Amino acid sequence: MMSQPPQWQQDANRHSVLVDPVVTIQELSRFKPLRATRIDHALVFTTAQGGLDTFLPPSRPSRTELATRRWTSVYEVDMGWHETTTVLALTSQNDAFLFDVALNCAWQVRDPAAFVASGERNVPAMVQRLVEQAVRPVLRGYAMEDSAEAELHARKALDACGHLGVAAGLDVRCALQIRRDEAALEQERQLREIAFARQTLEPRHALLMREDQLETERALAQGEQRHRIEFQQQELDHQRGLARGRQELELQEIEAKKIEYYAYWLERGGPAAMAFQLARHPEDARLVMENLRQDQLLTMQNQLTVALQALGGGPGGLEEHQMDEPRRLAANVIKEVLSTKLSQGAAQPLPAAPVPPDPAQGRAPGTHPEPPVTYEDGTPPEPGAGPGDTPTPEPEDGPVFGYPPPQPPR
């Protein structure tokens, strides 16, 4: 006769994760023989009176026992070690904050009959319930920030409970770890990152500040060096300017003395004397010509204009009795001009100018002789000079164009 399928069966092998160690439950009768079971599993037989008979692996009941003991059912129980991991959220001192309790457990069935009698179907749930009962009152006395101390006292409370699951025939070994909740951990991580960033930033900031300080000192040193160089350059330029100004002043003084020197010779000795001096110093010719030419030409032009007007007569001219002395002076002027031009151009000698009558003989009737003329130094004028006029010497030696006698340059 074929055996009937078991009333309860888990499709589990040696590596399956189990929450219930009872693998199969079979109903036994005279007409329902025992099915084959795994040799590493324990068998728990039940009787009609509620008794439990256990056969630990690898022992098995004989055919005689199966026939005579009148067992009603058999439980096949896994005897291996199993692990479970769970996270519990248990309240702290403040109900708003929950501790994260990480629970790592390893359990094994030590007494199959006791486990079958306990009626447990979920071993991890049973262990979680027992741990909560032992740990929850302890964690309520600690704040979230005191997770380390709370974990220490929770382990002590768990050890004080003895072996968990003994009443159910189990050997339970648990490892407990208590942490703050994820929000608190995230805040702590952020604070730690900020602290790390501050620790990293402070040396970097000090380094950057040192670099900025060195750059500033370098810039200041370069600026001071540049300022000193510019100041020295300005001082050198100022000294050059002063030296150039002194040289210009000295040159102007030298040119003024040269002009005064040649004017002295021009006034004292006439063009011939000045030409003699220029022949000795030909480099001064441009200076003399630029400073004396315009003045002499203007003076000559004015004197010629006066002389021609005086000699022309007519309206605006002098009366006949007033023409004697001016005509004589005009003749002297013309003579000086022509003599100057001849001496400068080496032309033929001019004809002699007409000599005006003597002022003593040709004086108009009713006039009185004028007092003798003397210069500032008391010397009398040379012969031939009219009253109130400068002496008119020969063009080669006397003063030019009626200028007073030259004074030696100081």
HELIX and SHEET records of a PDB file:
HELIX    1   1 ARG A   63  THR A   68  1                                   6    
HELIX    2   2 PRO A  112  SER A  118  1                                   7    
HELIX    3   3 VAL A  123  LEU A  139  1                                  17    
HELIX    4   4 MET A  144  ASP A  146  5                                   3    
HELIX    5   5 SER A  147  ALA A  160  1                                  14    
HELIX    6   6 VAL A  166  ALA A  168  5                                   3    
HELIX    7   7 GLU A  182  ARG A  280  1                                  99    
HELIX    8   8 PRO A  282  ASP A  284  5                                   3    
HELIX    9   9 ALA A  285  GLY A  312  1                                  28    
HELIX   10  10 GLU A  320  GLN A  322  5                                   3    
HELIX   11  11 ASP A  324  GLY A  345  1                                  22    
SHEET    1   A 5 TRP A   8  GLN A   9  0                                        
SHEET    2   A 5 VAL A  22  GLU A  27 -1                                        
SHEET    3   A 5 SER A  73  ASP A  78 -1                                        
SHEET    4   A 5 HIS A  41  THR A  46 -1                                        
SHEET    5   A 5 LEU A  52  PHE A  55 -1                                        
SHEET    1   B 3 HIS A  82  THR A  91  0                                        
SHEET    2   B 3 LEU A  98  VAL A 109 -1                                        
SHEET    3   B 3 LEU A 170  ARG A 179 -1                                        
END                                                                             
